[in-house]
Amino acid sequence: MATLCTFLLLVVGSALISPVQNSKESLLYPYGTDQGDTKNPKSDDGTSSEIHLSTAFSFYGKKYYSVFVNNNGVVSFGVNVSQYTPDPFPLDGGYPFVAPYWGDVDNRRGGDVFWRQTQDPAMLARCTADINEYFPGIPFTATWALIATWDHVAYFGTTSKKVNTFQAVLTTNGDIAFILLNYADIQWTTGRASGGDPKTGLGGTPAQAGFDSGDRKNYYNIPSSRTPDVVNIGETTNVGVLGRWVFQVDEYVADVTTESTDCLM
């Protein structure tokens, strides 16, 4: 239990320790069609086509060879996700996915969803530098990354101009794997079909952030998920940089359970 408590203090508690105030846009890895990104279709509850990975990504003891970038703020392994009202982790369905901001996005009403796989040396060098800074005890040199970005996306039923911009970066050296969740600008939490107010994008069942391995043992709910305070997720962190959350998610930490925070009480 002591080991678990130590892990949780590092993951959760570091959000309270002298965070660095950076430009939110600087948190985002470069994205867009000029970077070679693919853009998802304009579709309510839509998704990318199946993305076949050029490098397997290890996620809690399993290697995955394909993902979907879903409009509703989720990168899922092996199966697309159209559900728009988020559930807390762990999920009953057993679907593994990363949720930078799982909510009812409607890119028909505004914004775009971009993604690309990359082995560009400059991008891999940036991944390597970030992971080495946050996990100095783990030798890591990135060889692959997937960058998925939700750029100024609106919510379902919107009658406002509120939009969200956030990003998920998956990176690996072919063995060790990490996810980086970046939040540049969060203005809404909830679409109308999830009980949100069309005028404000607030209320109802707010967005969920974190990840779920699908085994009901390894998952993480970023604090404030599915509460009104998730709109302020850009002011939180577990690595000392406001607006950024980073996790190691490969098999080497599969025995670490993030489901309980009793030791922090």
C-alpha positions as CSV (number, residue, x, y, z in Angstrom):
1,M,0.0,0.0,0.0
2,A,2.9,2.3,0.7
3,T,4.1,2.0,-2.9
4,L,0.6,2.8,-4.2
5,C,0.3,5.8,-1.9
6,T,3.7,7.1,-3.2
7,F,2.6,6.7,-6.8
8,L,-0.7,8.5,-6.2
9,L,1.0,11.3,-4.4
10,L,3.3,11.8,-7.4
11,V,0.4,11.7,-9.8
12,V,-2.3,13.6,-7.9
13,G,-0.4,15.6,-5.4
14,S,2.1,17.2,-7.8
15,A,-0.8,19.2,-9.2
16,L,-0.5,21.3,-6.1
17,I,3.3,21.9,-6.1
18,S,4.6,25.1,-7.7
19,P,3.2,24.6,-11.2
20,V,4.8,26.5,-14.1
21,Q,2.6,29.1,-15.8
22,N,3.3,28.6,-19.6
23,S,1.4,29.9,-22.6
24,K,-1.3,27.4,-23.2
25,E,-0.7,27.3,-26.9
26,S,2.9,26.4,-26.3
27,L,1.7,23.2,-24.7
28,L,0.4,21.9,-27.9
29,Y,2.5,19.9,-30.3
30,P,2.3,21.4,-33.9
31,Y,-0.9,20.2,-35.7
32,G,-3.0,20.9,-38.7
33,T,-3.1,20.1,-42.4
34,D,0.2,22.0,-42.9
35,Q,1.8,19.5,-40.5
36,G,0.5,16.6,-42.6
37,D,-2.5,15.9,-40.4
38,T,-5.6,14.1,-41.4
39,K,-8.9,15.9,-40.6
40,N,-11.9,13.9,-39.3
41,P,-15.2,14.4,-41.2
42,K,-17.7,16.9,-40.0
43,S,-20.1,14.5,-38.2
44,D,-21.9,14.4,-34.9
45,D,-20.5,11.6,-32.8
46,G,-18.2,10.8,-35.7
47,T,-14.7,9.2,-35.8
48,S,-11.7,8.7,-37.9
49,S,-11.3,5.6,-40.0
50,E,-9.3,2.8,-38.3
51,I,-5.7,4.0,-38.0
52,H,-3.2,1.2,-38.4
53,L,-0.2,2.0,-36.3
54,S,3.3,1.7,-37.8
55,T,4.5,0.8,-34.3
56,A,2.6,-1.2,-31.7
57,F,1.6,0.8,-28.7
58,S,1.7,-1.0,-25.3
59,F,-1.2,-0.1,-23.0
60,Y,-1.2,-1.9,-19.7
61,G,0.2,-5.2,-20.8
62,K,-1.3,-5.4,-24.2
63,K,0.1,-4.3,-27.6
64,Y,-2.3,-2.5,-29.9
65,Y,-1.9,-2.1,-33.6
66,S,-4.8,0.2,-34.4
67,V,-6.7,3.2,-32.9
68,F,-9.6,5.5,-33.7
69,V,-9.6,9.2,-33.0
70,N,-13.2,9.9,-32.0
71,N,-14.8,13.3,-32.4
72,N,-16.1,13.1,-28.8
73,G,-12.7,13.5,-27.2
74,V,-11.4,9.9,-27.1
75,V,-8.6,7.9,-28.7
76,S,-9.7,4.3,-28.6
77,F,-7.9,1.1,-29.2
78,G,-9.4,-1.4,-31.7
79,V,-12.9,-0.1,-31.7
80,N,-14.5,3.3,-32.3
81,V,-16.5,5.2,-29.6
82,S,-19.6,7.2,-30.5
83,Q,-21.0,7.6,-27.0
84,Y,-21.4,11.2,-26.2
85,T,-22.3,11.3,-22.5
86,P,-19.2,10.1,-20.5
87,D,-19.2,7.4,-17.8
88,P,-16.7,7.3,-15.0
89,F,-13.7,4.9,-15.2
90,P,-13.5,2.0,-14.9
91,L,-16.0,1.3,-17.7
92,D,-18.3,-1.8,-17.7
93,G,-17.7,-2.5,-21.4
94,G,-14.0,-3.1,-21.1
95,Y,-13.0,-0.9,-23.9
96,P,-9.5,0.5,-23.6
97,F,-9.1,4.2,-24.4
98,V,-7.5,7.5,-23.6
99,A,-9.9,10.4,-22.9
100,P,-8.3,13.8,-23.0
101,Y,-11.8,15.3,-22.8
102,W,-14.7,13.0,-23.3
103,G,-17.8,15.1,-24.0
104,D,-20.4,15.7,-26.8
105,V,-18.3,17.5,-29.4
106,D,-20.1,18.6,-32.6
107,N,-17.5,19.7,-35.2
108,R,-20.3,20.5,-37.6
109,R,-21.0,23.5,-35.4
110,G,-17.4,24.6,-35.1
111,G,-13.8,23.4,-35.1
112,D,-11.9,20.4,-36.4
113,V,-10.4,17.1,-35.2
114,F,-6.9,16.4,-36.5
115,W,-4.5,13.5,-36.1
116,R,-1.3,12.0,-37.5
117,Q,1.3,9.4,-36.8
118,T,4.8,10.7,-36.9
119,Q,8.4,9.6,-36.8
120,D,9.6,13.1,-37.7
121,P,12.9,13.7,-35.9
122,A,11.9,17.1,-34.5
123,M,8.6,15.8,-33.1
124,L,10.3,12.7,-31.6
125,A,13.0,14.9,-30.1
126,R,10.3,17.0,-28.4
127,C,8.6,13.9,-27.1
128,T,11.9,12.6,-25.8
129,A,12.7,15.9,-24.1
130,D,9.3,16.2,-22.4
131,I,9.3,12.6,-21.1
132,N,12.9,12.9,-19.9
133,E,12.0,16.0,-18.0
134,Y,9.0,14.5,-16.3
135,F,10.4,10.9,-15.8
136,P,14.2,11.4,-15.4
137,G,14.6,8.0,-13.9
138,I,13.3,6.2,-17.0
139,P,15.7,5.9,-20.0
140,F,13.5,6.9,-23.0
141,T,14.0,8.0,-26.6
142,A,10.8,8.2,-28.6
143,T,10.6,6.4,-31.9
144,W,7.0,7.0,-32.7
145,A,4.1,9.3,-31.8
146,L,0.4,9.8,-32.5
147,I,-0.8,13.4,-32.1
148,A,-4.5,14.0,-31.9
149,T,-5.9,17.5,-31.6
150,W,-9.4,18.9,-31.1
151,D,-9.1,22.4,-32.4
152,H,-11.7,25.0,-31.3
153,V,-14.5,22.4,-31.2
154,A,-18.0,23.2,-30.4
155,Y,-20.6,21.2,-28.4
156,F,-23.8,19.6,-29.5
157,G,-26.8,21.9,-29.4
158,T,-24.6,25.0,-29.0
159,T,-26.2,28.5,-29.3
160,S,-23.0,30.1,-28.1
161,K,-19.5,30.7,-29.5
162,K,-17.8,28.6,-26.8
163,V,-15.1,26.2,-28.1
164,N,-12.5,23.8,-26.6
165,T,-8.9,23.1,-27.8
166,F,-7.1,20.1,-26.4
167,Q,-4.7,17.4,-27.4
168,A,-3.5,13.8,-26.8
169,V,0.0,12.6,-27.6
170,L,0.8,8.9,-27.5
171,T,4.5,8.1,-27.7
172,T,6.7,5.0,-27.4
173,N,10.2,3.7,-27.9
174,G,8.7,0.4,-29.0
175,D,8.5,-0.8,-25.5
176,I,7.9,1.9,-22.9
177,A,4.8,4.0,-23.6
178,F,3.5,7.4,-22.4
179,I,0.5,9.6,-23.0
180,L,0.5,13.4,-22.7
181,L,-2.8,15.3,-22.4
182,N,-2.6,19.0,-23.2
183,Y,-5.3,21.6,-22.5
184,A,-5.0,24.9,-24.3
185,D,-8.5,26.4,-23.9
186,I,-11.5,24.8,-22.2
187,Q,-14.8,26.8,-22.3
188,W,-17.5,24.2,-22.2
189,T,-18.2,20.9,-20.4
190,T,-21.5,19.5,-21.7
191,G,-23.6,19.1,-24.8
192,R,-27.3,19.6,-24.8
193,A,-28.0,15.8,-25.2
194,S,-26.0,15.2,-21.9
195,G,-28.2,17.7,-20.1
196,G,-26.1,20.8,-20.8
197,D,-27.4,24.3,-21.2
198,P,-27.2,25.2,-25.0
199,K,-26.4,28.8,-24.1
200,T,-23.4,28.1,-21.8
201,G,-22.2,24.5,-22.5
202,L,-22.4,23.8,-18.7
203,G,-24.5,21.7,-16.4
204,G,-25.8,18.2,-17.0
205,T,-23.1,15.4,-17.1
206,P,-19.8,17.2,-17.6
207,A,-16.8,15.8,-19.5
208,Q,-14.6,13.0,-18.3
209,A,-10.8,13.0,-18.6
210,G,-8.2,10.3,-18.0
211,F,-7.8,6.8,-19.3
212,D,-9.1,3.3,-18.9
213,S,-7.1,0.1,-19.8
214,G,-10.3,-2.0,-20.0
215,D,-9.2,-4.4,-17.3
216,R,-11.1,-2.6,-14.4
217,K,-7.8,-2.4,-12.5
218,N,-5.7,0.2,-14.3
219,Y,-7.4,3.5,-15.0
220,Y,-7.3,7.1,-13.9
221,N,-9.9,9.8,-13.5
222,I,-8.3,13.2,-13.6
223,P,-9.6,15.1,-10.6
224,S,-12.8,17.2,-11.4
225,S,-13.9,14.8,-14.1
226,R,-17.6,14.7,-14.6
227,T,-18.0,17.7,-12.3
228,P,-18.5,21.4,-13.1
229,D,-14.9,22.1,-12.2
230,V,-13.6,20.1,-15.2
231,V,-13.9,23.4,-17.1
232,N,-10.8,24.4,-15.2
233,I,-8.7,21.4,-16.2
234,G,-6.3,23.7,-18.0
235,E,-5.3,25.0,-14.6
236,T,-4.3,21.6,-13.2
237,T,-1.4,19.3,-13.8
238,N,0.5,16.3,-12.4
239,V,3.9,17.3,-13.8
240,G,4.2,20.9,-12.6
241,V,3.1,22.5,-15.9
242,L,-0.4,23.9,-15.9
243,G,-2.6,22.4,-18.6
244,R,-0.6,19.2,-19.0
245,W,-1.1,15.6,-17.6
246,V,1.4,12.9,-18.4
247,F,1.3,9.1,-17.6
248,Q,3.4,6.1,-18.2
249,V,0.9,3.4,-19.5
250,D,2.9,0.4,-20.7
251,E,3.2,-3.1,-19.1
252,Y,5.9,-2.0,-16.8
253,V,3.4,-0.2,-14.6
254,A,0.6,-2.6,-15.1
255,D,0.8,-3.6,-11.4
256,V,0.1,-0.1,-10.3
257,T,-3.6,0.5,-9.6
258,T,-4.9,4.1,-9.8
259,E,-8.4,3.3,-8.7
260,S,-8.1,4.4,-5.1
261,T,-7.0,7.6,-3.4
262,D,-7.7,6.5,0.2
263,C,-4.1,7.1,1.2
264,L,-4.5,10.8,0.4
265,M,-7.4,11.4,2.8
